[in-house]
């Protein structure tokens, strides 16, 4: 006779499943509300996030100065000024060589366009000048018909640039105050929280800060690897502006997907107008190979070691963040996942039941006491 299911056990299992489902729905609802609030306050949250990321880069120098007797305000001011000088130097390192060779690049662009027209006029396309002119006229007419959309897009772009400038300035001021007064935050937070929260929240905040610093340093290492490999390839091919392109590759590594695409596009364009189509295709192949190695090998390995996340988790959260919030989502996906893992590991450690101590026979000496039962010296 086949065994029968226990109605009591089945009902208990269903009640437990229903209770867990209700708990999960409440957690999801709370998470949705929290994300909605973050979206409403994004104009403040985004500069705060950028300021924290910049602070992780500049805090080691500030800590060094403070340990050598510098006052917090003076150390933060000096590091902020040096950071601005370094940023201006990077911009100059990119802009000055480009400006000095702009004439040659312009001639190369014109020659490249002429070569493209000659290639299009030959087989297999056989497009003559009349067809090209007709296509240009059609494009101009299309632009004129959509002048309103162009103006709207231009206004949106100007607004985005203005918001970016405001965000950068606000993040810079926040970085200065974080460097100056950041060490006072945890003691102040400890005094504001009641009971056990006064211990748990500062502990989680400290671990999250360390994890965030690890993320920024690993991202910088990945950008350095990209800049070195791509820069060496450009140097071997004799492409001009190797150093500015390498610096641009390193800086753009902090902006996933779009940054790599922009840096690669600039490198291929310069190779095309200066060295010709063959070298441009070789540069494109080098960039594609390096970006594939970076995205699928270097970045997951480095970030998984430093952040305690598996390489597959890094890949999946980057894809998920990009689908949910675009470039910003891709940028924040890995640190958000790492901070979530840090918080969960801490909570799990606190929720674990303590190991049961082995029962000892009556009269047996305590294993923690010195032999002979003598008290340890004070």
N, C-alpha and C positions, 0 to 999 in steps of 0.2 A: 504494500500500500504506500503510495507516494506521500511524503511528509506535507502537512498543511501549514500554511502561513499563519503566524500568530497575529490575531487581530489587534491585540494590545500593543505589540511591538510595531506593527505597521502604523497604527494611529499615532504612537509616540514619535516615530520617524517623520511622519507627515507634519506633526505639530512643530517638531524641531526644524524641519526644512522651511516651513512657513515663517517661523520666528527669525531664522537666519535671512530669509529673503526680505522680510520687512526691515531688518537691520541694514542690509545692503542698500535697499532703496532709500533709507534715511541718510546713509553715508553719501550716496550718489547725489541726493537732493542738496545736502549741505555743500558738497564739492561744486555742484552747479551754481549755487548761490554765491559761493566764494569766488569762482571764476567770473561770474557776472559783475560782482563788485570790483574785481581787479580790472575788468574791461572798462567800467565806468570811470575808474581812477587812473587809467593808463597814462594820461598826460603827466601824472606825478610818479607812477610806478616805473615807467621806462627810464626817466633820468636817474631814479634811485638805483635801478639795476645797473645802468651804465657806470654810475659813480662807484658802486661796489666793485665792479669788474676792474675799473681803473685803480681803485684803492689796493686791490690784491697785487697789482703790478708794482705799485710805488711804495707799499708798506715796508718791504725789507730795507730799502734805503732809509726810510724815516726811522725805523726801529734801530738801525745802526747809529744814526746820529743821536737819537735820544739816549742810547746806552753809553754814548761818549760825552754826556753832559749837556747836550743841546736842549733848550727849552722846547716844549711841544709845538708852540706857535711858530717859532723860528725854524725848526726842523721841517714842519709841514709847508711853510712858505718856500723854503729853499727847494724842497723836492718838487713842489708844484711848478715853480719857475723853471727848474731843470727839465721837467716833463714837457712844458710848453716849448722850451728851446729845442728839445729833442724832436718834438713833433714838427716844429718849424724847419728844423734841419732835414727831416725826412721829406717834407714838401719841397724844399729847395733842391734836395738831391734828385728829385724826380723832375721838377719844373725847369731848372737851369739848363741841364743838358738837352732837354727837349726843345727849349727856346733857342739854344745856340745852333741846333741842327734842324730847326723848323723849315729853313729854306730848302735844304736837301730833301727833307721829308715831303714838302709840298711838291717839289719836282718829281719825286718818286711816285706820289699819288697820281699826278697828272699822267706820267708815263704808264703807270699801271692801268689807269682807265683807258688810255689809248690802246694798250696791248689787249685789254679785254674787248674793246670794240673790234679790233682786227681779228681776234679769235672768233668772236661771234659772227663776223662777216664771212668767215670761211666755213668749210664743211665740218660737222654735219648740220649746223644751224642755218648758215647762209642768210643771215639777217643783214640787210643793207642799211645805209644811213637813213633812208626815208622811213623805214619801219622803226628805227630807233627814235627818230624825231617824232613820229606819230605816237609812239609809246610815251615819250616825255610829255608831249602835249596832253595826252589823255591823263597822265599822272597829275599834271598841273591843274587841269580842269577838275579832276577828282578832289584835289586839295581845296580848290576854290569853292566847290560845292559844299564841302564839309568844313568851311571856315569857322563856323560856330563851335564845332567839336574840337577843332584845333585850339581855339582860344580857351575853351573850357579846360582842355588838357594842359595847356600852358599855365593857366591859373592854378590848376591842381599841382603841377610841378613846382611852381614858385612857392605855393603854400607848403609843400613838402620840404623844400629847401629851407624855408624860414623856420618850420618846426624843428628841422634837424639842427639848425644853428642854436635855437633856444634850448633844445635838449642838451647839446654839447656844452653850452655855457653853464647851464644849471648842473649838469653832471660834474663839471670841473669844480664848481663851488662846493658841491656835496663831497667830492673827493678831498678837498682841502679840510673840511670840517671833520670828515671821517679820520683823516690822518692826525688831526690835532686833538680831537676829543673822543676818538673811537675806543680808547682803553677805559674810558669812564662809563661806557654804555652798560657793560655786563654788571658791574657793581650797582649801578642805578637800577637796572632791571631786577636784580636780586632783592633790593629793598622794596620794590613795588609789588612783588608777587607774594601770595600767601602760601604757607605750608610747604608741601613738597615741590610745588611749582617753582619755588625760589631756587631749588637745586637742579631740577630736571631741565627747565627751559634754558638757563645759561649753559648747561652742559651740551645740550643739542646745538645751541647757537655757536659754541666754540668749535664743535666738530664740523658744522656746516661751513664755517668760515675757512677752516683748514681744507675742506674738500673743494670749495670755490677757488682757493688759491692754487690747488693742484690742477684744476681744470684749466685755468688761465695759463699756467706754466706749460702744461702739455700741449695746449693749442699753439702756444708760441714755438714749441719745439717742432710741431708738425709744420708750421709755416716756414721755419728755418730749413727744414729738410726740403720742402718744395722749392724754396728760393735757391738753395744750393744746386739741386739737380737741374732745374730749369735754367739757372744762370750759367752753369757749366755747358749745357747744351747750346745755348745762344752764343757763348764765347767761342766754342769750337767752330760753329758755323760762320762766325764773323759778323753777327748781327749787331748793329749799333745800339747804343743805349743799354748795354747789358746790366750795368749797376742799377740804374733807375728801374728797369724791368724786374730785377731781382728783389729790390726793395718793395716795389708795388705788389709782387707775388707774396712776399712775407706779410705785408699789411692786410692784403685782401683775404688771407687765410683765416682771419678772425670773423669773416662774414661768409658762412657756408653757401655753397652753390653759386650764388650770384657773384661773390668775390672772385672765385676761381674762374668763372666764365668771363668776367670783365678783364682780369689780368691776362688770361689766355688770348682773348680777342685782341687786346692791345699788342701783345707780343707777335701774334701771327700777322697783324696788319703792318707792323713795322718791318718784319721780315719780308713781307710781300713787296712793299714799296722800295725797300733798299736792296734786297738780294734776289728778288724774283720769285716766281711761283714754286719752283722746286724746293728752295730752302724754306719757303713758307709752309709747304706741306710737311716737310721734315720737322719744323718747329711745332706744327699742329700735332704730329704723331708723338713727339716728345712730351708735349703738355698732356695729351690724352693718357699716355702711359703713366706719367708721374701722378696725375690726378687719380687714376684708377688705383695705383699703389697706395696713394695717400688715403683715399676714401675707404678702401677695402682691406688694407694691410696695416699701414703705419698708424693712422688715427685710431682705429679700434684697438690695436695692441697697446699703444701708449696710454690712451684714455682708460682702457679696461684695467690696466695695471695700477694707474694712479688713482682711479676713482672707485675701484672695487666693483666694476661692472663688467659683465662678460661682453666680448666683442659683438656678439649678435644683438645684445640688448642695446648697445650704442648705435648700431646700424638701424634697428627698428625704431628707436625713439627719435632719431633724426628724421626718418621718413614720416613718422606720425606727426612730429612737430611741424614739418614743412606742409603737410596736408591741412593741419588745423590752423596755422597762423603764418604761413609763408616763410619768408626769410627770417623774421624775428623768431618764429617758432623753431626753425632749424638751429638758430644760434643758441636759444635758451633750452632746447630739449635735453641735451646731455647734462648740463649742470642741474636742471630741475629733476631729472631722474636720479642723479647722484645724491642730491639733497634729500629726496624722498627715501632713497635707500638708507642713508645715514639715520634719518628720523625713525624709520621702521626698525632698523637694527637696534637702536637704543631702546625703543619701546618693547621690542621682543625680549631684550635682556632684562628689562625691568619686570616683565610679566612672567618670566620663567620661574618655576617653583624651585626653591633652594633644595639642593641635594640633601637627602636624609642622612644624618650621621649614623655610623654603625654603633649599635649598642655595645657597651663595654661591661664586663663583669663588675659586680659590686666590689669596691675597694681597689680596683685597678687604677694605676696612675693615669692622669690625663696626658694624652699624646702631645699636647701643646706645652706642657710644663717640662722644665729641665729634669734630667734623671735624678733620682733621689728625692724628688718632691720639693727641692729648695726653690725658693722664689728667685726669679731673674733679677739681676742687679738693676737698680734704678739708673 
